[in-house]
Amino acid sequence: MLAHAGFRISSNECATQRKLKGTYTFLVEPDGAWSIAVYDNFTGLPKHLAGGHIHALQGKIKLAAVVAGSHITVYVNGQKPGSMKDKTYNSGTVGIALDQGAIITVDSFSLYNPA
């Protein structure tokens, strides 16, 4: 099944506060459309921050996101389709985001603290 796939970045969900819904997402669709959105901490509603289209998306793809303060830069197959600044959330967790029914294979997931 073809569906959205990507990252949750600076998610505010934690073990003691599962009711918080705030997060950034970087999602890529099968047709090459990509987007960065921020979700409201209490309503869970998204706000579109950046997006575009990546041509010739086929087969295995490599997604990356670099977060430095309020600046988020995203990469697909080593190419930078975009970046944005937003100060809604300044810390949190990361994870993989999928639509219901999506099937993916992950061969590595790395988290680094940039120097």
C-alpha positions in Angstrom: 0.0 0.0 0.0 1.3 3.4 -0.9 1.1 6.0 1.9 2.9 8.8 3.7 6.1 8.0 5.4 8.6 10.2 7.3 9.7 11.4 10.7 8.3 12.9 13.8 10.7 15.6 15.0 10.7 17.2 18.4 7.6 15.3 19.5 6.4 16.4 22.9 4.8 13.0 23.8 6.4 11.5 26.8 5.5 8.6 29.2 4.0 10.9 31.8 2.1 13.2 29.4 0.6 11.1 26.6 -2.2 13.7 26.1 0.2 16.2 24.5 0.0 16.0 20.7 2.6 18.6 19.6 5.2 17.5 17.0 6.8 18.4 13.8 6.5 16.0 10.9 8.5 15.6 7.7 6.5 13.4 5.4 7.1 12.1 1.8 4.3 10.8 -0.4 4.7 8.1 -3.1 4.2 10.7 -5.8 7.2 12.7 -4.5 5.3 15.4 -2.6 6.9 16.3 0.7 5.9 18.5 3.6 6.9 19.8 7.0 4.1 20.5 9.4 3.8 21.4 13.1 0.9 19.9 15.1 -0.7 21.9 17.9 0.2 20.6 21.3 -3.4 20.4 22.6 -5.7 20.1 19.5 -3.4 18.0 17.4 -4.3 20.0 14.3 -1.5 20.5 11.7 -0.1 23.7 10.3 1.8 23.5 7.0 5.2 25.0 7.2 7.0 24.0 4.0 6.6 21.6 1.1 7.3 20.8 -2.5 7.9 18.0 -4.9 10.8 15.6 -5.4 11.1 14.2 -9.0 12.0 10.6 -9.8 11.3 9.0 -6.5 11.5 5.3 -7.0 12.7 2.2 -5.1 14.6 2.7 -1.9 14.8 6.2 -0.5 16.9 7.7 2.3 15.3 10.4 4.5 17.2 12.7 6.8 16.4 15.7 9.0 18.8 18.0 10.7 17.5 20.1 13.6 19.6 23.0 14.9 17.6 25.2 17.3 14.5 26.4 15.5 15.9 25.5 12.1 14.9 22.2 10.4 16.5 21.1 7.2 15.3 17.9 5.4 17.0 15.6 2.9 15.8 13.0 0.5 18.4 10.7 -1.1 21.1 13.2 -0.1 19.4 16.2 -1.8 18.0 19.1 0.2 14.4 19.8 -0.9 13.9 22.4 1.7 14.2 23.9 5.2 12.3 26.1 7.6 12.4 27.9 10.9 9.8 27.6 13.6 10.0 28.2 17.4 6.9 26.3 18.5 8.8 23.4 20.1 12.4 23.4 21.1 13.0 19.9 22.3 11.4 16.4 22.3 11.8 13.0 20.9 12.0 11.6 17.3 10.4 8.7 15.6 9.2 7.2 12.4 5.7 8.3 11.1 3.5 6.2 8.8 -0.1 6.3 7.6 -2.3 3.4 8.7 -1.7 0.4 6.5 1.7 1.6 5.2 4.5 -1.0 4.8 8.1 0.1 5.0 11.5 -1.5 5.5 14.0 0.3 7.7 17.6 -0.7 7.3 19.0 1.9 9.7 17.8 4.7 12.0 20.4 7.0 13.5 20.2 9.9 15.9 23.2 12.2 16.4 24.0 15.2 18.6 25.7 17.6 16.2 28.9 19.2 17.3 
